[in-house]
Amino acid sequence: MQAALVVLGLVVLVGAVAWRPHGFGPLVGALAAVLLASLGGAIHASDVLTALHAQWRAFVTLTSVMTMTAAAERLGLLDRLAATIEPRTRGPVKHAFRVTFVVAVLVAAVLSNDAAILLLTPTVLTLLRTVYPRRNPKFLLPFAFAVFAAAGVAPLVVSNPMNLIVAEHLGIGFNRYALVMTPVALAGWLTTYAVLAWYFRGVLEDDAPALGAWPHTQAPLSIHARVVVVTAAATLLAYPVTAFLGIPLWPVAAAGGLACVLASVRAGHSVATLARGMAWPIFPFLTGVFVVAVALERIGVVGWLHELYATSAHRLPTIGVVSALGSAVLNNHPMSVLNVFALNGLAGGDTNAFAALVGGDLGPRLLPMGSLASLLWFDILRKHEVTMSVSEFVRLGVLVTIPTLAVSLAVLGLVQTLGF
């Protein structure tokens, strides 16, 4: 009965996120899962405190990154990104596609994958409908999927909320993470772009010029917007320095977030306005996921994973592939927390953790349920009347994910061999 209630709770959790990815859907699902697991005696009230103690530093960092993102949106920096893409629509479509992919890569790396999807997807869809008033229907899905797929392997620990939490729990610092994962991410991005460019080659060969125009001329950046840009850049540059000095990330991120709040307030935006642009339910959701993972550990799932990893003759690809498949089916949040427990005491150092993170980053491309980011992406498509069937998502997801996962894990193995 205990195991059945825990599994039922996990199903309810994933189902709630699928049903309502925005607002209180994740919170309701997490609370329901915790309640069911507690009814079976698999978790206790103290487990919630344990989860908060393990994650509060990552929560502070994540809140700060979300604050910077919200301030950037309010101060018009998204329009600036659109203006960067717009001139490239005057030539062949493939140029605009390439710029869109690169911009999405940079935003996902510096802010987060969720930020890239939430901020760039509607911006790109609106831009395409403006500059291609008649031909935009055939461009919408390729460009939108490029934004989604560009947020692949996180090159920085702050680029993905779950990677931040896993790295914090396993003691992987900012510099160590960046040293290992940057070459892995670069290889993954190149592979992903190559597959997408080939798959959408028919659409991208259209070289007719755009007919429309971006609806307004960009005004110079305000002093407050410049403060946000400089603050975000300074915070990012400070991460490796503070990590080298042994200073944790969260106070640096908190200082950057506070500076962006002050700049936004001075520009006339209230703190409440910024707060409304942030995904607060993600915090109880992540806490609930951690607690549910504790319950899964107690019914033997973690032990099974640990044994599978420990006895594999090819441990790195095994961890990466199992993590990818688990993330696609269970959602990458619970799978990542399960891996945190399963990797404890496993020989091989933090390379095992990096393999799990690579799988957790790429696996959600296989199924729409794989991550909160993919569910948010689908919701944005629905709001903008862009249709992508589940079968098409899976077909394209498999086509992109398999070679990207293989190349990323191969590069990770090479990095390990070189002693990084």
N, C-alpha and C positions, 0 to 999 in steps of 0.2 A: 504493500500500500504506500509506503514511504517513497519508493522509487517512482511509482506511478504518479503520485501527486507532484513530485519534482519535475518529471517529464511533462506533465500536463501544464504546469506553470510555465515551462519554457515555451511550449506551443502557444499558450495564451499571450506571452510576452511578444513573441515574434509576430503573431497574428494581429495584435493591437498596433504594433508599429506599421504593419502593412496596411491596416485599415485606415489609420489616421496618423501619418508621419509628422504632421504639424501639430502644434498646440500641445494638448494634454494626452495625446495617444500614447507616446512612450512612457509618460508618467503612470497612466492607468495600467498599462501592461506590466510595468515593473512592480507596482504595488500588488497587482493580482498574482503575479508569479511568486513574490515573496510571501504573500498570505498563504497560498497553496502549499508552498514548501514548508512553512512554519506549522501548518495544520498536520503535516506528516511527521513533524518532529525533526526535520533535516536541518533546520536553522533555528537560531535563538536571537533574542534582542541584541545581545552583545555582538553579533556578527555585523550588524549595521554600524556600530561604533568602530569595529575593526576595518570595515570598508572605508569609512570616512577618514580614519587615521591613515590608511594606506594611500588615499587619493587626494587629500586636501591640497597638497602642493601642486599637483597637476591641475586641480580645479582652479586654483588661483591663476596659474599660467594660462589656462584655457579661457578663463573669464577676461583676462587682459587682451588676449589675441582677438576675442570676439568684440571687445570694446574698440580696439583699433579698427576692425573691419566696419563696425557700425558708424564710427566717426568718419571713415573714408567715404562711406556711402552718402552720409548726410552732407558732406562738404563737396560733393560733385566729382569725386575722383573716378567714379565709374564712367561718367560721361567722357572723362579724359581718356580712359581706356578705349571707349568706343571710337573716339576721334582718332586714336592711334591706328585702329583697324580700318576705319573708313577709307582713307586714301588708297589702300591696297585693293579696294573693290573696283578701282578705276581700270585696272589691268585684268589679266586672267584670274579666274576665280580661285585657282590653286594658290595664288599669292595670298589672298585673303584667308584661305583655309590654313595656310602655314602660319600666318601671323596669329590667327585665333588660337591655334594649338600652342604656340610659344607663349602667348600672353597667359593662357590658362595654366600652363606649366609653372610660370613664374608666380602667379597669384596663389596657386595651390601650395607651392613650395614655401613662400614667405608667410602667407596667412594660414590657410588650411585647405584641405580638399573640399570640405563643406562650404567654405567661403567662396571658393572658385565656382562651384556649381550654383550656389544661391545668387551670387552677384553677377557672374558672367553669362549664364544661360539666358536669362531674360534680356540682358543687354544685347547679346548677339542676335537673338531672335528679332528683337525690335529693329535693330540696325539692318538686318537682311531685308525685312519687309519694307524698309524705307528706301534703301538704295536699289533694290530689285523689286519694284512694285508689281511686276507681272510674273517674273520668273522665280520668285522666292520660294514657292512650294517645294521645288526639287532641291533647294539648298538647305532648308531648315534642319532636317534630320541629320545630314552629314556634319554640319557645323555644331549642332547641339551635342551630338555624340562625341565629337572631337573635344569639346569642353569636358564632358564626363570622363572620357578615357585619359585625358591629359593628367588628371589627378591620380596618378598611378602610385608607384613606390615613393614613399615620402623621403626626400633627401635630408630633411632636418627633423629632429624629434618633435618640433612644434607644428609640423605640417599635417599631422593627423592626430585627433584627440586620443584615440585608443593607443597609438604608438607612444604618445607622451606618457600615458598611464602605465603601460607595460614597461617602458624603459625606466621610469621612475621606480617601479616596484623591483625591477631586476638590477638596479644600480648602474645603468648604462648612461654615461654622461653625454652632454651635447656634442663635444668634440669627437669622442669615440664614435658616436652614432653617425655624425656627418662624414667622418673619415671612411667608414665602411660603406655607408648607404649612398653616398653621392655618386660613385662610379656605377653602382647597381641601378640607381635611378636613371642616370644618363643612358645606360644600355637599354633599360626598359622603355624610356621615352622614344628613343630612335626606332626601336622595334615596333612599338605601338603606332608611331606615325607612318612607318613604312607600310604596315598592314592596312591602316585606314586609307592612305593615299592610293593603294592598289585596289581596295574594295570599292571605293567611291570614284575610281578613275574616270568613269564615264561622265559623271557630273562635273568633276573638276577640270575636264578638258574644255569646258565652255569658256571661251575667251572673249565673248561679247561684253562690251563695257556696261557698267551699271548706269541706269537711267535716272534714278532718284538721287537725293542728296540728304546728308545728315541734317535734321530739321533746324539746327541753329548753330551759329558760329560760337566756338568755344571762347569764353572770356578768360583772361589771365587768371591763374590760380590766386586765390585770396591768401593773405598772410596766415590765416588759420589753417587752410588746407596745406600750405607749405610746412607748417609746424607738424602736422600729422605725418606728412611724407618723411620729413627729417627724423621725427621721433621713431617711426617704424623702422627706418633704415638704421638709426643709431642703436635701437634695441636689438635688431638682428645682428649687427656688427659686434655688439657687446657680449652676446651669448658665448662665442668661443673664448673671449678674453676672461670672462668671469668663470667659465668652466675650467679653464687652465689654472686660475687662482683658487679653485675649490669653492667658489661661491655658487649657491644654487640658482637655478633659472628663475624661480618664482618672484623674488624681490625685484629683479631686473625687469621682468615682464610687467609686474605690478606698477613700477614707476613709469614705464612706457604707456600703459593703459591710462594711468591717472593724467599724464600729460595730454593725451588725446582727448580725454573727457574735458579738461580745462579749455583746450583749444576749441572744442565743439561748443561749449557753453559760451565762450567769449564771442563765438560767431552767431549766437542767438538760438542755439538748439538746447533745449532743456535736458537734464539728466534723465528725466522720465521718457523723453523721446528716444534717446539712445537706448535705454533699457528695453523699450518695446521692440527694438530691432534685434534683440539678442534671444537666442534659443535657450531660455532658462530651464525648460523641462528636461534638457539633456543631462543635467546634473543628478536629479533623483533617478533618472533612467540608468545612468552609468553606475550609480550606487547600487540600485536594484540588481543590475546585471552581475556586479561583483558578488553580491550576496547569493544570487541564484547559482553562480559558479561554485561558491563554497558548498552549497547543497549538492551539486553534481559531484563534487569531490567526495562527499560523504557517502554517496551511493555507488561509488566505484568507477565513475567515468574517467576521472583523472588518473587513477591507477592503471586503467586499461590503456590510456594514451601514453603514459610514462613507459609502460612495458613495450608498447609498439615502437616507440622512439628508441628505447634502450637496446632492443634486440635487432634493429634494422641494420643490414649490412651496408646500406647507403643512407646514412642518417640525414644528411642535409636535404637531399631531394625528398625523402620521406616526410620530414617535418614540413617542408614547404608545400608539398602537394596535399597532404592531409589538412594542413591549415587552410589552404585555398578552398578545398572541397567543404570543409567544416564551416568556413565563413560564408560560402555560397548558400548552404542549406540552413544553418543555424542562425546566421547573421554574424558579422565579424566581431561584434562587441562581446557576446558570450564566449565565442571561440577564442578570442584573444586572452580573456581572463582564465579560461580553462588551460590554455597553454602556459600561462604564468605559473600555475600550480604544477602542471605536468613536467615542466622543464627543470623544476627544482631538484638538485642533486644529480642531474644528468651530466656525464662527462662530455667535454668538448667546449666548455667555456661559453662565451656569449654569442658564438657563431650560430648555435642552436636557436637562440632568441631571434637573431637577425633572419634566419630562415623562416621562422614562424611569422615574423612581421611582414616579410615579403609576401608570403602566402595570404596573410590577412589583408594586405593592401590590394592584391590583385584578384583574389577569389571572388569578391563581390561583383565583379564584371560578369560572372557566369550566370547569375540569377538575379532578378529584380529585388528579391528579399535579402540580398547579401549585405547591405549596409544601409544606414540611415541616409547617407548621401545619395544612393541610387533611388531610394524612395522619394526623397525630396526632388530629385531630378525628374522623375516621372510625374510628380505633382505639378511641377512648373510646366512641363509639356502639356498637361491637360489644361492648365489655365490659359496657355497661349495657343490652344487648339492645334497642337501638333500631335499626330498619332504615331505610336510605335507599338506594334504588337509584342506580346511576350515571346512568341516564337522567333520573331526577327531579332529581338534583344538577345535571346539565348544564342541564336546562330552567329550573330556578329560578336557577341561576348566570348564564345568559345574560340572563334577564329582569331580574335585579338589576344585573349588571355593565354592560350596554350604556348605560342611562341614567346610571348613576353615573359611568362613565368619561367620557361626553360632557359632563356637567355639571362634573366635576372639571377636565377639560382646558379647558373654557370659562372657568372661574373662574381657572385658572392663566394663561390668555391675558389676562384682564382685569387680573390682578395685574401681569403683565409690562407691559401698556399703561400702567398707572398709575405705572410706574417703581419698583416695590418691588424 
